[in-house]
């Protein structure tokens, strides 16, 4: 077997001890003595330095460590019902792994941060005499424009390069997220994992959200800030659809209440060429003047719709995405699966969140090691990466499930 993968997860009070437990569980079932890379997805409640210290004590000094804080962890057992630490170990004599971090997004800008981290990965691959084949990233979108980060990456790697990833989370506090690289914890950054060598991969992308109401036009916006829709303050959309009293909850002094409410009814951009589904955008903040800030921009002049989630449609979408991710393996057996799933989907499912993950597992193959997390935004080619997709047009998604299958 040319690729070994395994997953461990643990929950506890001590960050270091919990990380040790999760990593030891993964190492025990890896089938080899050491891993090339450790993917670490963990609740933001844990002390990051202690967490990484625990992982390092198990994997040793040579293993690359990369990961992110989350809005919930996902493994073969489904969504974690506790705040936990999850670890996937990967190793293969036929794969080269490269890791890097960008400059601070709030200092260098979103687009340059994407260009920066991609250039560092590409330089490492070139130095090793390798051709980069896959690029995965974990950006902080609370301080930057997620779509601009993607654009920066593509400027370096090429418009058709397949990019996947998930934006870091912080348990839906929407205050501060963390990115992990080796033994250090960062914030306001983008960390990335590049891969080259002999392997196959596929990417499935779907959301299953349904448009409601009539199309509207964004008449005033500034990047990710929607100021007016149809000539009125953006908040008026929610007043018109759900009543003034409910809409005013969105402008509560507690930003968390605002964002969670808007997550239920995101915006869909309906004028996307070559897109099988409407592209989703959710809010990260609601301002006192009625403006709504999103995780990525909605350009002025865009035609948008309010969207609503359906559990049945969401499960079907997840299963379809998993099936499509397998198509990219060209008949090879899947060896690992990584899931980037928007936090809005977890909120939609509530206690039924396991149904979506079970549908993914059944489609990919139940016993394949699986890890993932609930994100604040997903990055992936618009129509995924399968044998039937000729052109990869990567973009920034919201409220979408992205499944990366490695073979």
C-alpha positions in Angstrom: 0.0 0.0 0.0 1.6 3.3 -1.1 -0.6 5.5 1.1 -1.2 5.0 4.8 -3.8 7.2 6.7 -5.3 7.0 10.1 -7.4 9.2 12.4 -7.7 9.8 16.1 -9.9 12.0 18.2 -10.1 12.8 21.9 -11.9 15.2 24.3 -10.6 16.4 27.7 -9.6 19.4 29.8 -5.9 19.4 29.2 -4.9 20.5 25.6 -1.6 18.6 25.8 -3.0 15.4 27.2 -6.0 15.4 24.8 -3.7 15.9 21.8 -1.5 13.1 22.9 -4.4 10.8 23.2 -5.8 11.7 19.8 -2.4 11.4 18.1 -1.5 8.1 19.8 -4.9 6.7 18.6 -4.0 7.7 15.1 -0.5 6.4 15.2 -1.6 3.0 16.6 -3.7 2.3 13.5 -1.4 4.0 11.0 0.5 0.8 10.1 3.9 2.5 10.2 6.2 3.9 12.9 6.0 7.5 11.8 4.0 9.9 9.7 5.0 12.4 7.0 2.3 14.9 8.0 -0.2 15.4 10.8 -3.5 17.3 10.0 -4.8 18.7 13.3 -8.3 20.2 13.6 -9.3 21.3 17.1 -11.8 23.3 19.1 -10.6 26.9 19.7 -11.1 26.4 23.4 -7.8 24.5 23.6 -4.4 26.3 24.2 -2.8 25.9 20.8 0.8 25.8 22.0 0.0 23.0 24.5 -2.0 21.2 21.8 0.9 21.2 19.3 3.3 20.2 22.0 1.2 17.1 22.7 1.0 16.2 19.0 4.8 16.7 18.5 5.6 14.5 21.5 4.0 11.6 19.7 4.9 12.1 16.1 8.5 13.1 16.6 10.6 15.9 15.2 10.4 15.1 11.5 6.6 15.1 10.9 5.1 18.2 9.4 2.1 19.5 11.5 -0.6 21.7 10.0 -4.1 22.5 10.9 -6.7 24.9 12.2 -9.1 25.8 14.9 -12.7 24.9 14.1 -16.4 25.3 14.6 -16.7 21.5 15.2 -14.6 18.5 14.4 -15.6 15.6 12.1 -14.2 12.0 12.0 -15.4 8.5 11.0 -17.6 8.6 14.2 -19.4 11.6 12.8 -19.5 15.2 14.1 -18.0 15.4 17.6 -20.6 16.0 20.3 -17.8 17.5 22.5 -15.2 20.1 22.0 -12.3 17.9 20.8 -9.0 17.5 19.1 -8.8 15.4 15.9 -5.7 14.2 14.1 -5.1 12.5 10.7 -1.7 11.1 10.0 -0.6 10.6 6.4 2.5 8.9 5.0 3.6 7.6 1.6 6.9 7.0 0.0 5.4 8.3 -3.3 4.1 11.6 -2.0 6.1 14.8 -1.2 4.4 17.1 1.3 5.1 20.9 1.6 3.8 23.3 4.2 3.9 27.1 4.5 2.3 30.2 6.1 1.4 33.6 4.7 2.2 37.0 6.1 -0.5 38.5 8.4 -3.6 39.1 6.3 -4.5 42.4 8.0 -1.0 43.7 7.1 -0.3 42.4 3.6 -3.9 42.2 2.4 -6.0 39.2 1.5 -4.9 38.7 -2.1 -1.2 39.0 -1.3 -1.5 36.6 1.6 -2.9 34.0 -0.9 -0.1 34.8 -3.4 2.5 34.6 -0.6 1.6 31.2 0.8 1.1 29.7 -2.6 4.5 31.0 -3.8 6.2 29.5 -0.7 4.7 26.1 -1.4 5.5 26.3 -5.1 9.1 27.2 -4.4 9.5 24.2 -2.0 8.2 21.9 -4.7 10.5 23.4 -7.4 13.5 23.1 -5.1 12.7 19.4 -4.6 12.4 18.9 -8.4 8.7 18.2 -8.0 5.6 19.4 -9.9 2.9 20.5 -7.5 -0.3 18.5 -7.9 -2.6 19.4 -5.0 -3.0 22.5 -2.7 -5.0 22.7 0.5 -5.3 25.7 2.7 -6.8 26.9 6.0 -7.3 30.7 5.9 -8.6 33.2 8.5 -11.6 34.9 6.9 -12.6 37.0 10.0 -9.9 39.5 9.0 -9.8 39.1 5.2 -11.8 38.6 2.1 -11.9 34.8 1.4 -12.5 35.2 -2.3 -9.4 37.5 -2.6 -7.3 35.0 -0.8 -8.3 32.4 -3.4 -7.5 34.8 -6.2 -4.1 35.4 -4.8 -3.4 31.6 -4.7 -4.6 31.2 -8.3 -2.4 34.1 -9.5 0.6 32.0 -8.3 -0.5 28.5 -9.2 -2.5 29.2 -12.3 -6.2 29.7 -12.9 -6.9 26.0 -13.5 -5.1 24.7 -10.5 -7.3 22.7 -8.1 -7.4 24.3 -4.7 -9.3 23.0 -1.7 -9.6 24.0 1.9 -11.7 25.3 4.8 -11.7 28.6 6.7 -10.8 28.4 10.4 -13.5 28.6 13.0 -13.9 29.5 16.7 -17.0 27.7 17.9 -19.2 30.3 16.3 -17.9 33.1 18.4 -16.7 34.9 15.2 -14.0 36.7 17.2 -10.6 35.0 16.6 -9.5 31.9 14.8 -6.1 30.0 14.8 -3.9 28.4 12.2 -1.4 25.7 13.2 2.0 25.1 11.5 4.5 22.8 13.1 5.0 24.0 16.7 3.5 27.4 16.4 0.0 28.9 16.6 -0.9 31.8 14.3 -3.9 34.0 13.7 -4.9 36.3 10.8 -3.0 34.0 8.4 -3.3 31.4 5.8 -1.5 28.0 6.3 -1.2 25.6 3.4 -0.3 22.0 2.5 1.0 21.2 -1.0 1.4 17.7 -2.4 3.3 16.2 -5.3 4.1 12.7 -6.5 2.2 9.5 -7.5 -1.4 9.8 -6.2 -4.9 10.5 -7.4 -7.5 12.7 -5.8 -11.0 13.9 -6.4 -13.1 16.8 -5.1 -16.9 16.9 -4.7 -18.7 20.2 -4.1 -22.5 20.7 -3.3 -24.7 22.6 -1.0 -28.4 21.7 -1.7 -29.8 25.1 -0.4 -33.0 26.3 -2.0 -33.8 29.9 -3.2 -36.9 31.6 -1.7 -38.6 34.9 -2.7 -37.8 37.0 -5.8 -34.4 37.9 -7.2 -32.9 41.1 -5.8 -30.1 43.4 -6.9 -27.1 44.5 -4.8 -27.2 48.3 -5.4 -24.4 49.3 -3.1 -21.5 47.2 -1.8 -17.9 47.6 -0.8 -16.0 44.3 -1.1 -17.6 41.9 1.4 -19.9 44.6 2.9 -23.4 44.7 1.4 -24.8 48.2 2.1 -28.0 48.3 0.0 -30.2 45.8 -1.8 -32.7 47.2 -4.2 -31.8 50.7 -3.0 -32.6 49.9 0.6 -30.4 49.0 3.6 -29.5 45.4 3.4 -31.3 44.5 6.7 -34.6 45.5 5.0 -34.5 42.2 3.2 -35.0 40.4 6.4 -37.6 42.8 7.6 -39.7 42.3 4.4 -39.5 38.5 4.6 -39.6 37.8 8.4 -41.0 40.9 10.0 -39.4 43.9 11.7 -39.2 42.4 15.1 -37.3 39.2 14.0 -35.1 41.2 11.7 -34.1 43.5 14.5 -32.7 40.6 16.5 -30.0 40.5 13.8 -28.8 43.9 15.0 -28.6 42.8 18.6 -25.5 44.1 20.4 -24.3 40.5 20.6 -22.7 39.8 17.2 -23.0 36.1 17.8 -26.8 36.3 17.8 -26.7 38.4 14.6 -24.5 36.0 12.7 -26.3 32.8 13.8 -29.6 34.2 12.6 -28.3 35.3 9.2 -26.7 31.8 8.7 -30.2 30.4 8.6 -31.0 32.5 5.5 -27.9 33.2 3.5 -27.6 35.0 0.2 -27.3 33.1 -3.1 -25.6 34.7 -6.1 -27.6 33.4 -9.1 -25.6 34.9 -12.0 -22.6 32.4 -11.9 -21.7 31.0 -15.3 -20.7 27.4 -15.5 -21.9 26.8 -12.0 -24.2 23.8 -11.3 -25.6 25.5 -8.2 -26.2 29.0 -6.9 -23.1 30.3 -5.1 -23.8 30.9 -1.4 -22.6 33.8 0.8 -23.2 34.0 4.6 -22.8 36.9 7.0 -20.0 37.3 9.5 -21.4 40.5 11.0 -24.5 42.8 10.9 -23.8 46.5 11.3 -25.9 49.1 13.1 -26.6 51.0 9.9 -28.2 47.8 8.4 -25.2 46.8 6.3 -24.3 43.1 6.3 -20.7 41.9 6.1 -20.1 38.5 4.4 -17.2 36.1 4.4 -16.5 37.0 0.8 -17.6 39.8 -1.5 -20.9 40.1 -3.3 -20.1 42.6 -6.2 -22.3 45.6 -6.7 -24.9 44.8 -9.4 -25.1 41.1 -8.5 -28.5 39.4 -8.7 -29.1 37.6 -5.4 -31.7 35.5 -3.7 -32.4 34.5 -0.1 -31.7 30.8 0.5 -33.1 28.3 2.9 -31.8 24.9 3.9 -33.5 21.6 3.7 -32.2 18.6 5.6 -33.2 16.2 2.9 -31.7 18.2 0.1 -28.5 18.7 2.2 -28.0 15.0 2.8 -28.6 14.3 -0.9 -26.1 17.0 -1.8 -23.4 15.6 0.6 -23.8 12.1 -0.8 -23.6 13.4 -4.4 -20.5 15.4 -3.5 -18.9 12.2 -2.0 -19.7 10.2 -5.0 -18.2 12.8 -7.3 -15.0 13.0 -5.3 -14.5 9.3 -5.9 -14.8 9.8 -9.6 -11.5 11.7 -9.6 -9.6 8.6 -8.4 -9.8 7.0 -11.8 -10.9 3.7 -10.3 -8.2 3.7 -7.6 -9.2 2.8 -4.0 -9.8 5.7 -1.7 -7.3 5.8 1.1 -8.4 9.0 3.0 -11.2 11.6 2.9 -11.1 15.2 4.2 -14.3 17.1 4.7 -14.7 20.9 4.8 -18.3 21.5 5.9 -19.9 24.9 6.6 -21.0 25.6 10.1 -24.4 26.6 8.7 -25.0 23.0 7.7 -24.4 21.8 11.2 -26.8 24.4 12.5 -29.3 23.2 9.9 -29.1 19.6 10.9 -28.9 20.1 14.7 -29.1 16.7 16.4 -29.3 15.1 13.0 -25.8 16.2 11.8 -24.6 12.6 11.9 -27.0 11.7 9.0 -25.0 13.9 6.6 -21.6 12.5 7.7 -22.9 8.9 7.5 -24.1 9.6 3.9 -20.6 10.8 3.0 -19.0 7.8 4.6 -21.3 5.3 2.8 -20.5 7.0 -0.5 -16.7 7.1 -0.1 -16.4 3.7 1.7 -17.3 3.4 5.3 -13.9 2.3 6.7 -11.7 4.8 4.9 -10.1 7.2 7.4 -12.1 10.4 7.4 -11.4 13.8 9.1 -12.8 17.3 8.7 -14.2 20.3 10.4 -17.1 22.8 10.3 -15.8 25.9 8.6 -16.4 29.6 8.1 -16.1 29.1 4.3 -14.9 26.5 1.9 -12.5 26.7 -1.1 -12.9 24.3 -4.0 -13.3 24.2 -7.8 -16.9 25.3 -8.7 -17.8 21.9 -10.1 -15.3 19.8 -8.2 -12.5 17.6 -9.6 -13.7 14.5 -11.4 -12.8 12.7 -14.6 -15.5 14.6 -16.4 -14.3 18.0 -15.4 -11.8 19.5 -17.8 -11.3 23.0 -16.3 -10.9 23.7 -12.6 -12.4 27.1 -11.6 -11.7 27.4 -7.9 -13.8 29.8 -5.9 -14.8 30.6 -2.3 -17.9 28.9 -1.1 -20.3 29.3 1.9 -22.8 26.8 3.4 -21.3 24.1 1.1 -19.8 20.7 1.7 -16.4 20.0 0.0 -15.1 16.5 0.1 -11.5 15.7 -0.9 -10.7 12.0 -1.5 -7.1 10.8 -1.8 -6.3 7.6 -3.7 
